[in-house]
Amino acid sequence: MLAPLYTADEMRAAEQGHDVDAMMQRAGRAIADAVLRHYPAARRVAAVCGKGANGGDGRIALRLLAEDGRETVDDLDGADVVIDALFGTGFHGAPRDAAADAISRINAAGAPVVAVDLPSGVDASTGEIAGAAVEAAVTVTMHAPKVGLVVAPGRFRAGEVEVADIGVDAAETRHRLVTEEILRLVPRKRESDTKYSAGSVLVVGGSPGMSGALCLAAEAAFRADAGYVAVATHRASLPVVEARVLEAVKAPLEDVDRLAQRASAVALGPGLGRGDDERALVRRLLDELEVPVVVDADALFELEPAGWPAPRVLTPHAGELGRLIGREPAWVDAHRLQAAEETVERFGCVVLLKGSDTLVAAPGEGVLVAASGTPALATAGSGDVLTGVVAAFLAKGMDARLAAAAAAFAHGRAARLAPHERGLVASDVVAALPQALS
């Protein structure tokens, strides 16, 4: 359900007590095999090897490739494949000038790159890139994935990631990768359920011109198997919502408290608006509602920490999260793990940072990484769909952290199951949710 993701320190601890030479031989063999498997027609192989164990792995791979009849060359420009064995998991910060030059030569060689453990220049523990970094086509990582291979921006440099068994025992890690097994935790409807006990969701939002956000969240909650969905929206938006979301109960915002009485979870913010009245409504609902609330979109605007009476799940993208902690979006993109953890520290609740590597952080817990998505999710409304799924899972009684992680995985899986990737729209993701949960 949650696979280990290793930091540099955790990997170093896991390797203690093992035969270093044996581990390096296995690593070198795995690298050579990856080159032969991915690039069987390659005749000339070059490697850039550092001084440490990572460089040793690369040199062993070169020897094995030479034994297989491949020519190992020093000139990167004449290579069919380049092995990047410059830095290992212990690297952090920015490469010094000579190493940066070597990385530039690797990237400029015009040949596919097979990285050893992770692309040189990527921080294994965070995914951060402080200077030059290798653009790998394939990364062969030893024992288990590292945090930096699945968290951006490092994940964008890793290419296809393969895990090599080097004879190291499994160990506990702080951060974990979400797998499809998490969907087994989502409660299914039972014979004894009513529409309310199967999960009752209230969605609050939908100002004029933004009613689609509310509709997508409500439809997603239904498709994520909630039994009952109600929406509270601006009066001017009611005719549109009535026509679009047939199954939901609708009422104006003035009736939100009545609708909330039957809700077991609330989605607050999709298309709500940022006026004084809307912000006052957000503060009041968050302070008073004794059920879990997903806080998204306009409800995140000028949000301040408070002693909330029930679980709250914040679901910002990088720009929204940056405003919550006083950071620029570019800083958040470059330090995603730290940004998510800072937000949890400030607000004391579950935080889901959207992205190709959706991060779920919670007080006192490591970060869960849901990397099931696809670039096609970079489309308007996909975040509203995710909000509806989180709300449905919360309404079914799931723990807030696991509900957010399961929703992120289901959301990405639904996008991959949609009938087309190019031209995907948020409604396509909604339609694929039942299949994603099957």
N, C-alpha and C positions, 0 to 999 in steps of 0.2 A: 504493500500500500504506500509506504514511504521509504524509498531507497536512500542509502547513505550518500552524502555529498561531502567530500573531504576537503578540509583546509590543509595548508602546508604543514602546520604543526600536528594535525591529526594523522596525516599520512606518515610523517616522520616517526610518530609514536607507534603506528601500526607496523612499521618496518623493523622496529627494535627487536633484536634477538634472532633475526633471520640471516641466513647466509647471503652476504652482499653479492658475492661472485655468482651464486646460483640465480639470484634475482636479476642480475644484469644479463646473464646468458638468456634467461627467458624473455626479458624485455627486448634484447637485440633480435631474437628469433621472431618475436611478434611484429617488430617493425619491418624486418625483411619480408615476412609473409604478407604484410599489408601492402608493401610495394609491389610484390609479385602478383598479388590478387587484383589490386586496383589498376595496375599498369603493366599487364603482361607483355606488351610490345616494347616496353622501355629497355633500351640497351645500355645507356650511359647514365649512371647514378652518381650524384655528388652529395656531400654532406658538409654542414657547418657544425663543428663539434666544439663544445665548451670544455672547460677543465674538470668539471665535476662528473658525478655518476651519469647525468644526462648525456654528456659527451661520450662517456664510455659506452652507453647503450647504442649510440649512433655508430661508433667505430665497430662494435660487434656486428651490427646490422650490415655495414659495408663489407666486412669480411665474409659474412654468410652469402651476401649477394654476389660477391666475386666468385665464391665457390660454386654458385649456381650458374656462372657463365656471364654475369653482367660485368660491364667495365665500370670501375669506380674512378671518377675523374675529379680533379681539383678545380677545373674551370666551370663555374656555375652556368655561364652563358652557353656552354655546349652540352649541358645535361638534359636528359629527358625527364628526370625526377630529381628533386632536391629534398634531402632529409634535413629538417631543422632540429638539431640537438644542441643548441647554443645554451639555453637556460633550462633549469628544472623547476620543480614546484617551489623551491626556496626563494625564487626571484620576487622582488617587489620594488616599487619605485620606477624611475626612468633609467633606461640603459645608458651607460657611458658612451662617449663618442665612438670608440672603436666598435663596440657592440651594436650601436645604432647604425653604423655604416654597414656592418655585416647583415643586419636585418634588411636594410635598404637594398643590398645586393641580392638577397634571397627573393625579395618581392619583385625585383626588376628582372629576374632571370628568365621569365617567360615560361617556366616549367611548373607543373603542379608540385605543391609542397606537402610532404608528410611530416607532421610535427610529432616530436617525442614528448609525451605526457601532456603538454599544452603548448600553444604557439608562443615562442619567445617574445617577451614584452608584456604578456598577460599575467596579472597577479592571480595565482591559483586560489587564493583564499577569498577574493572579492569579485573577480572579473574586471577590476579596474585596469585602465591602460594610461600610464602617465607619460609615455613617450612613443618611440617607434615600436611597432609590433608586427609580427609575421602574419601574413594572410595564408592560412593553411587550407588545403583542399581536404585533407584527412588528418585527424589527430588520433594517435594511438596512445591512450592513457593507461597507466599501470594500476591494476588492482580494482579501481572504481573511479567514477567520474569525480572531478574536482569542482568546487564551487564555481571557479572562474570559467569553466567550460559551458555552464548553463545560464550564468547571469551576465547580462549585457554590461558593458560592450564586449567583454571577452568572448561571449558566445558567437558573436558575429565574425570572429577571426578563426574559429575552430574548424569549420567545415564539418564533414561527417566524422562523428566521434565513435571510436571503437575502444572497447575495454579489454585489456590483456591480463590474463591470470599469471601472476608472477610468484604464486605460492605464499601470499600474505593472508593472514586470518582476518576475518571481518572485525571491525571495531565500532564503537559508538561514535556518532558524529552529531554535532549540534544542528546542522542544516540538513534538510532532506528533500529529495526529489519526489514529486507526486506521481504515482503510477495509476493505471486504470483500475486497479484493485480498490481504490478509494470509493468508486461508485457503488461498491457493494454495501457501503455504510448508509447510502440514501434509502430511507424507509420506503417500502412499497406499500401500496394500498392493500388493506386487509379486508376480508369479508365483512368484518364488524364495523368498518369505517363508515362515517357519514362524510358529506362534503366538507364539513367543518373540521372533523378530526383528522382528515387526510391532509390538512394544511390550508389555513385560511390567511390569505394575503391581502393587505391593503396597500395600494399604490397611490401616492400623493404627488401631484405635479400637473404638467400639461397646460402651461399658459398659452394664450392664442399665438399661433405660429410655431409652437413647440409641442403641440398635442401628440405628434408622432412619437416622441420620446416616451410619454406616458403609455401610449398604446403598445409600443414594443415591449416595455417592461411588463405590462399586464399580460400580454399574449405569451411572453416567455415564461412567466410564472405558471400559467396554465399548462404549457407544453412541458414544463419541468415537473409536472404531475401534482401541482397544488389542486385541491378539491374545490376551492372557492376563492374568487378574486373580486375585490371591490376597488373602485377608483374614486378618489376625491379630486376634483379639478375645478378650474375657473369656470364660471357659468358660461362665458362666451365659447368655451371649448366643448361643452357638453354635446352639442349636435354632432360634431365630428367624432367624438369618442363613442357616442351611441351607435353611429353607423359602422365604425371600425371594429370595436371589440364587443361582439354580440353577447358573449357569455358572462361578461362582468356586470356587476351591479354598479350603477353610477350615481354620483351625487355631487353637489357643489361643495367647495371647500368649507363653507359654513357648517356643513354636516359631518365634518371629518371625525369629530368625537363620537358621534353615533356609530359610524362605520367601524371605528377603532375598537368598539366593544366586542366585536366578533372576531377580530384579527388575532392570529397567533404570531404574526410577524408583519412588519411594515417596510415598504420601500419608499424612501423619502427623497424627493429632489428631481426626478427626471422631467426636465422642461418646466420646472416650477416657476422660475422667475427669481429676480434678486432685489425686488423692491422692499421697502420697509416692512410692509405687511407680511410678505412671504418670509423674510428673515425672522420676524417675530414669531411666526407660526412654527418655523423650524426649531427655534430655541425652546418654545413651549412644549412641542411634541417630544423632543429629545429629553427634556426635563421630566415629563409626566408619564410617558408611556412605559408600562411595565412589561413590555414584550420586546423581543429583539428588533432592531431597526437597522436596515441598510441605508447608509448615508451617501448619496451620490450627487454628482452634477451640481445644480444650483444650491442644494442643501449644504455643500461644502464651503460655499462662499462666506468668507469672514467667520468661519466656525471657530469657536473657542472651547477649550477643555472645560468639562463640568463633571460633577458627581452624578453621572447618569444611573438610573435605577435598574437597568437591564443591559444585556450585551448590545454593543453598537459595532457595526462593521463599516469602516470608511473605505470607499472604493475609488480613489483618485487616479487620474493619469499624472504624468510627470509635472505638467504645469500646475494642476490643482494641488498636488502634494507640495510642490515648491512654495506655493502661497501659504500653505498650512504651517510651514516651518521656517519661512523667511529665506528661502533659497531660490536661485534662478533655475528654470527648467533644465538648462544645459548642465548645471551642477548635478541635478538629480539623475539625469541620464548617465553621467560619468561615475556616479557613486550610488548606484541603486540600492545596494544592500544597506549601506549606512543611512541613506535617506529614509528607507522604510523603518529601520530601527529607531531613528530619531523621532519619527512621527508617533510610533508606539509609545516611546518614552514621554512624549508631550501629552498625548491624549489618553493613554492608559486603556486602549481598546484594540481590537483586531483591525489591522490595516491591510488592504489588498491594493498593491501598486500594479496597475495595469501595464501590459507590455507583452512583447513576444515571450518574455520570461516573467510571467505574472508572479509576483512575490506576495506571500501571505505571512505577515508577522503578527505576533501576539505577545503580551506581557509575559516575561519569564520563559519564553520559548524560543527555539531556533526558527529560522525562516524556512518556510515551505516554498518550493519552486515548482510552478505548474508550467511546463514547457511544451504543452500539447497543441499550441496554437499554430497558426499559419499566417503569412503576410496578408492573406486575403481579408483578415479581420481588421485591417486598417481601412475601415469604411464607416461612414456616419451611422450611428445608432447601435453599433455592436456593444458599446458599453452599457446602453440601456437594457439590452438583452441580458447581459451578465448580471445586472442588478436584479432583474426579475428572477433569474435562476437562484441567486444567493437567497433572495427573500423566500422562495418556495422551499428551499432546503432548511432554512431557519424555521419556517412555519411547520415543518415536519418534526421539529424537535432536535435537530442536529446541533452539536457543539458549534459555536460560532466560527472558530478557527478551521475546523474540518469542513463545515458547510461552505466557507469561502473557498477553500482549496478544491473541494469536490466540484463546486460550481465553475471554477476556472478551468478545471480539466474537462468537464462536460461541454463547456462553451467552446473550447478549442477543438474538441473531438467532433462536435456538431458541424463546425466550419469545415473540417476535413471530409465529413460525410456528405456535405451538400453536393448537389449534382454538378456544379461547376465551380472553379476557383476564380477565374477571371470574371470580373463583373459581379462578384458575390455582393449581395446586399444583406442588411441585417435581418430582413424577413426570411431569407433563405436559412439563416442560422436557427431562427425560431422553428421553422418547419422541420429541421433535422434533429431537434432536441430529443423527441421520443426515441428515435433510432440510436442516438448517442447514449441514452440511458438504458437501452435494452440489454 
